[in-house]
Amino acid sequence: MKVLGVSGSPIKDSNTDKALKAVLEATGLETEFIKLIDYKVEPCRACLGCVNTNKCVIKDDGVMLAEKAKEADALVIAGFTPYSTIDARTKAFIERLYPLRHKNGFMAGKPGAAIITSAIPEGSKELPPAADMGINAVMFYMMEEGMRFVGSLKVQGNVPCVRCGFGDDCKMSGLKMMYGEMATINSVGIKSFESSPENIEAAKNLGKQITEALKS
Ligand SMILES: Cc1cc2nc3c(=O)[nH]c(=O)nc-3n(C[C@H](O)[C@H](O)[C@H](O)COP(=O)(O)O)c2cc1C
């Protein structure tokens, strides 16, 4: 049994990557971790060139990555939420799984899970539901392909303003947008996946759910 994990986060050792690796490890199965920034993956051209072959006509790494998804027994997709929706790399990867659909439904029946890291705090009333938007993008892909969506993990990440150098003063600071005019990097703090016991527990549970789904 093999579980494929795909991260759309371009940041090295990001919270998204750490969460994904923790979920993969918790499955106790053979796993492979893919970081999309290391590959070239265009979005789908909607040319339907894949209908008879189940293979995309675009000559980039999307073909090889779709083959990995086809061979895997379960798939975990991890992304983040620039402008409150799933990031473009993760979305392009999802679109490039379209060739696996036609006539054979190669992903149907496989367990799948979503991980989303977002900066907007969960439950914020005035700001967009970024985490839900990201989870939905992955979940609806999996539902539309007949996969068994076993669950998701939302990770509290950091707005880029905590590391740009101007986050405390910039009039466009995301820190102030999310936490109010008086917010500073110090008062908000830097969020890391590993410093939250809830994150670690949730990742373990999601990994176990994937393994249980594979056994049933
Ligand atoms: C261009 C850009 C726009 C962003 N916009 C949003 C946003 O609208 N909502 C949000 O929750 N996070 C937003 N973020 C923050 C990312 O979701 C955050 O950096 C994420 O936690 C990064 O995850 P990582 O640590 O795995 O890289 C944005 C980040 C970038 C780079």
The ligand as an SDF file (V2000), in Angstrom:
LIG
                    3D

 31 33  0  0  0  0  0  0  0  0999 V2000
    0.4200   36.1970   -2.1740 C   0  0  0  0  0  0  0  0  0  0  0  0
   -0.1290   35.6640   -0.8760 C   0  0  0  0  0  0  0  0  0  0  0  0
   -1.4350   35.9510   -0.5240 C   0  0  0  0  0  0  0  0  0  0  0  0
   -1.9880   35.4250    0.6360 C   0  0  0  0  0  0  0  0  0  0  0  0
   -3.2960   35.6400    0.9260 N   0  0  0  0  0  0  0  0  0  0  0  0
   -3.8600   34.9610    1.9510 C   0  0  0  0  0  0  0  0  0  0  0  0
   -5.2620   35.0370    2.1880 C   0  0  0  0  0  0  0  0  0  0  0  0
   -5.9920   35.7100    1.4900 O   0  0  0  0  0  0  0  0  0  0  0  0
   -5.7740   34.3050    3.2260 N   0  0  0  0  0  0  0  0  0  0  0  0
   -4.9990   33.5250    4.0310 C   0  0  0  0  0  0  0  0  0  0  0  0
   -5.5090   32.8770    4.9510 O   0  0  0  0  0  0  0  0  0  0  0  0
   -3.6600   33.4700    3.8420 N   0  0  0  0  0  0  0  0  0  0  0  0
   -3.0950   34.1590    2.8250 C   0  0  0  0  0  0  0  0  0  0  0  0
   -1.7510   34.0660    2.6070 N   0  0  0  0  0  0  0  0  0  0  0  0
   -0.9450   33.4210    3.6280 C   0  0  0  0  0  0  0  0  0  0  0  0
   -0.7270   31.9840    3.3980 C   0  0  0  0  0  0  0  0  0  0  0  0
   -1.9070   31.2310    3.4390 O   0  0  0  0  0  0  0  0  0  0  0  0
    0.2090   31.5760    4.4960 C   0  0  0  0  0  0  0  0  0  0  0  0
    1.4480   32.1630    4.1980 O   0  0  0  0  0  0  0  0  0  0  0  0
    0.3200   30.1160    4.6460 C   0  0  0  0  0  0  0  0  0  0  0  0
    0.1320   29.8730    6.0140 O   0  0  0  0  0  0  0  0  0  0  0  0
    1.6910   29.6470    4.2600 C   0  0  0  0  0  0  0  0  0  0  0  0
    1.8000   28.3300    4.5590 O   0  0  0  0  0  0  0  0  0  0  0  0
    3.2280   27.6670    4.6360 P   0  0  0  0  0  0  0  0  0  0  0  0
    3.8050   28.0340    5.9710 O   0  0  0  0  0  0  0  0  0  0  0  0
    2.9350   26.2270    4.5240 O   0  0  0  0  0  0  0  0  0  0  0  0
    4.0370   28.1510    3.4760 O   0  0  0  0  0  0  0  0  0  0  0  0
   -1.1810   34.6200    1.4730 C   0  0  0  0  0  0  0  0  0  0  0  0
    0.1520   34.3560    1.1270 C   0  0  0  0  0  0  0  0  0  0  0  0
    0.6680   34.8470   -0.0350 C   0  0  0  0  0  0  0  0  0  0  0  0
    2.0980   34.5340   -0.4000 C   0  0  0  0  0  0  0  0  0  0  0  0
  1  2  1  0
  2  3  1  0
  2 30  2  0
  3  4  2  0
  4  5  1  0
  4 28  1  0
  5  6  2  0
  6  7  1  0
  6 13  1  0
  7  8  2  0
  7  9  1  0
  9 10  1  0
 10 11  2  0
 10 12  1  0
 12 13  2  0
 13 14  1  0
 14 15  1  0
 14 28  1  0
 15 16  1  0
 16 17  1  0
 16 18  1  0
 18 19  1  0
 18 20  1  0
 20 21  1  0
 20 22  1  0
 22 23  1  0
 23 24  1  0
 24 25  2  0
 24 26  1  0
 24 27  1  0
 28 29  2  0
 29 30  1  0
 30 31  1  0
M  END
$$$$
